[in-house]
Amino acid sequence: MVCVKARLMPQVGVPLVRRLEAEAARARRETGSMEPFEALAADAFQRIAAARGVGRPGSVDLALVSDVAAWMRGHGHAGEVTKIVGGGPLPVSVIEALSENAFYKAVLHDGTEVLSVAHYGRSLPAHVRTALELGYPPGFDGAVCAEEGCDRRHGLEWDHVDPYSNGGATNVGNLEARCEPDHRAKTARDREAGRMRGRSP
């Protein structure tokens, strides 16, 4: 077996990880495979390396966050957030370069809470997803598995805290990120507790 370990700049590594995740999720949908996400991601890496992946290299979905003041002046100051979500801080110049020919996600915040998320050309579920993927302000460190003791950041699924089948709403307040094993475990707990009883009217 060949083991690969690499350190990549955020603007290179995050798009690669996003594409691996998308390719692995597509394979699961199409095949119904119950293999661990890591195994699907390894297969996805092989397909992408062989140029057989479905997604285009530039088609990944990235969330870039920049303090408005930093964006206007072209560089950040201490305490101002300029970053790629899931990959850490970036200079404003790199964010500007990445945003060329991009599909924009606009996020307005006052340092303590997200005030507005606007998706141009997208429906409500998409901007709810963006708010969740950003993580909590002011750091916007991205989504992490909500299960205590688990720090996974990749291969996450969105879980209804109050199950959808129990009448739970699909909104920011009722959704948490969970890795696949923890999501399955919580679903089993909800079923055992009688919370998977069918969607209420």
HULINRA-V164455 format. One record per residue. N is the residue number from 1. PSI is psi in whole degrees, -180 to 180 (999 if undefined). BURIAL is # if it has 16 or more other C-alpha atoms within 10 Angstrom, else .. D_CENTER is the distance of its C-alpha to the mean C-alpha in whole Angstrom. Layout:
N/PSI/BURIAL/D_CENTER, N/PSI/BURIAL/D_CENTER
This chain:
1/149/./30, 2/126/./28, 3/128/./25, 4/129/./23, 5/128/./22, 6/150/./21, 7/121/./20, 8/151/./18, 9/147/./18, 10/-40/#/14, 11/-13/#/15, 12/-46/./16, 13/-42/./14, 14/-47/#/10, 15/-37/#/11, 16/-46/#/13, 17/-43/#/10, 18/-40/#/8, 19/-39/#/11, 20/-44/#/12, 21/-45/#/10, 22/-42/#/11, 23/-40/#/14, 24/-42/#/14, 25/-39/#/13, 26/-43/#/15, 27/-39/#/18, 28/-42/#/17, 29/-43/./18, 30/-33/./21, 31/-18/./23, 32/17/./22, 33/141/./22, 34/17/./21, 35/154/./21, 36/150/./18, 37/-36/#/15, 38/-39/./16, 39/-41/./19, 40/-39/#/17, 41/-37/#/15, 42/-42/./19, 43/-40/#/20, 44/-41/#/18, 45/-41/#/18, 46/-44/./22, 47/-42/./22, 48/-42/#/20, 49/-31/./23, 50/8/./25, 51/34/./24, 52/2/./24, 53/152/#/20, 54/-43/./19, 55/147/./17, 56/147/./18, 57/-34/./17, 58/11/./17, 59/9/./15, 60/156/#/11, 61/111/./9, 62/149/#/8, 63/117/#/9, 64/132/#/12, 65/131/#/14, 66/134/#/17, 67/135/#/20, 68/-41/#/22, 69/-41/./25, 70/-41/#/24, 71/-43/#/23, 72/-38/./27, 73/-15/./28, 74/1/./26, 75/157/#/26, 76/157/#/24, 77/169/./26, 78/134/./26, 79/-9/./24, 80/133/#/22, 81/118/#/18, 82/108/#/17, 83/168/#/14, 84/123/#/11, 85/127/#/8, 86/-1/#/8, 87/-3/#/11, 88/-175/#/14, 89/148/#/16, 90/147/#/18, 91/150/#/21, 92/-36/#/21, 93/-36/./23, 94/-40/./20, 95/-42/#/18, 96/-43/./21, 97/-41/./21, 98/-29/./17, 99/-9/./18, 100/135/./21, 101/29/./21, 102/160/./17, 103/118/./16, 104/140/#/15, 105/119/#/13, 106/126/#/16, 107/121/#/15, 108/131/./18, 109/159/#/19, 110/18/./22, 111/-15/#/20, 112/-28/./20, 113/154/./18, 114/121/#/16, 115/-36/./19, 116/141/./18, 117/122/#/15, 118/130/#/17, 119/121/#/15, 120/117/./18, 121/10/./19, 122/159/./16, 123/176/./17, 124/-48/./16, 125/-33/./13, 126/-41/./11, 127/-23/#/12, 128/-42/#/11, 129/-42/./8, 130/-45/#/8, 131/-39/#/10, 132/-42/#/8, 133/-24/#/4, 134/-31/#/8, 135/-173/#/9, 136/140/#/13, 137/160/./15, 138/-6/./17, 139/-29/#/15, 140/59/#/12, 141/7/#/11, 142/171/#/7, 143/146/#/6, 144/150/#/9, 145/131/#/11, 146/-11/#/13, 147/132/./16, 148/131/./19, 149/-6/./19, 150/131/./16, 151/24/./14, 152/141/#/12, 153/-8/./8, 154/153/#/8, 155/32/#/9, 156/153/#/7, 157/152/#/9, 158/122/#/10, 159/133/#/13, 160/121/#/16, 161/-54/#/18, 162/112/#/21, 163/143/#/21, 164/-39/#/21, 165/-10/./24, 166/7/#/25, 167/6/#/25, 168/142/#/21, 169/153/./20, 170/85/#/17, 171/173/./16, 172/-38/./14, 173/-18/./17, 174/14/./17, 175/137/#/13, 176/151/#/11, 177/136/#/9, 178/142/#/11, 179/163/#/12, 180/-48/#/14, 181/-41/./17, 182/-32/#/17, 183/-45/#/15, 184/-41/./19, 185/-41/./21, 186/-40/#/20, 187/-41/#/21, 188/-40/./24, 189/-42/./25, 190/-40/#/24, 191/-43/./26, 192/-32/./29, 193/0/./29, 194/24/./30, 195/7/#/27, 196/60/#/26, 197/8/./29, 198/142/./28, 199/129/./27, 200/155/./29, 201/999/./30
